[in-house]
Structure formats: structure tokens, C-alpha cells
Amino acid sequence: MQSGISVLKVLALMFLGLAIAACDQDEQGRVLTYEKGTYLGQPDTQLSTQQLHELRQRAARQSGG
């Protein structure tokens, strides 16, 4: 009877851990309803001039130009 109770405790702790992990901060506030053809996420941030320059250089190297 004692092992049955300890197995139940372990299962309860595993379930609790799973429930807490499901409450990850990154998952909060994300879009759960969708509208076809409409982007409902956060707007993209603008790239700096330096970032654009580096991306263009990388693209040129990859294309062989």
C-alpha cells in the first residue's frame, strides 16, 4: 500500500511540473485567434543601416557576386 501512495505522489508532482511549465512567460500574450490574410502579430523592428549593409554583403558573397 505504501508504494501505491508514493507512485501517486510522483505522478502528482510530474503533473504539477508539467502544468507549471505550460505557463511559460513566452507563451503569454500570443495570438490565439486568426484572421485569414491578416497578420496579427507584433510589428517587425526596423533594421539599422549597419545591419542592412552586413546583410547585403552576406547575400553578395553567397551569390558569388
C-alpha positions as CSV (number, residue, x, y, z in Angstrom):
1,M,0.0,0.0,0.0
2,Q,2.9,2.3,0.7
3,S,4.3,2.1,-2.8
4,G,0.9,2.9,-4.3
5,I,0.8,6.2,-2.4
6,S,4.4,7.1,-3.4
7,V,3.6,6.4,-7.0
8,L,0.6,8.6,-6.7
9,K,2.7,11.4,-5.2
10,V,5.3,11.1,-8.0
11,L,2.6,11.3,-10.6
12,A,1.0,14.3,-8.9
13,L,4.4,16.1,-8.8
14,M,5.0,15.3,-12.5
15,F,1.6,16.7,-13.4
16,L,2.3,19.8,-11.3
17,G,5.6,20.3,-13.1
18,L,4.0,19.9,-16.5
19,A,1.3,22.4,-15.5
20,I,3.8,25.0,-14.3
21,A,6.0,24.5,-17.5
22,A,2.9,25.2,-19.6
23,C,2.6,28.6,-18.1
24,D,5.9,29.8,-19.7
25,Q,6.1,33.6,-19.9
26,D,7.0,33.4,-23.6
27,E,3.6,31.8,-24.3
28,Q,1.6,34.6,-22.7
29,G,0.0,37.2,-24.9
30,R,0.5,35.4,-28.2
31,V,-2.2,35.4,-30.9
32,L,-4.7,32.6,-30.4
33,T,-7.4,33.7,-32.9
34,Y,-6.5,34.2,-36.5
35,E,-8.0,36.2,-39.4
36,K,-7.3,34.8,-42.8
37,G,-5.0,37.0,-44.8
38,T,-4.2,39.3,-41.9
39,Y,-1.0,39.3,-39.8
40,L,-2.0,39.8,-36.2
41,G,1.5,39.5,-34.6
42,Q,3.9,42.2,-33.3
43,P,5.2,44.5,-36.0
44,D,8.8,43.9,-37.1
45,T,11.5,46.2,-35.9
46,Q,13.5,48.3,-38.4
47,L,17.0,47.1,-39.2
48,S,19.8,49.6,-38.7
49,T,21.9,50.8,-41.6
50,Q,24.8,48.7,-40.3
51,Q,22.6,45.5,-40.2
52,L,21.3,46.2,-43.8
53,H,24.9,46.7,-45.0
54,E,26.0,43.4,-43.4
55,L,23.0,41.5,-44.9
56,R,23.8,42.9,-48.4
57,Q,27.4,41.9,-48.1
58,R,26.4,38.4,-47.0
59,A,24.0,38.0,-49.9
60,A,26.6,39.2,-52.3
61,R,29.1,36.6,-51.0
62,Q,26.5,33.8,-51.2
63,S,25.5,34.6,-54.7
64,G,29.2,34.7,-55.9
65,G,29.0,38.4,-56.7
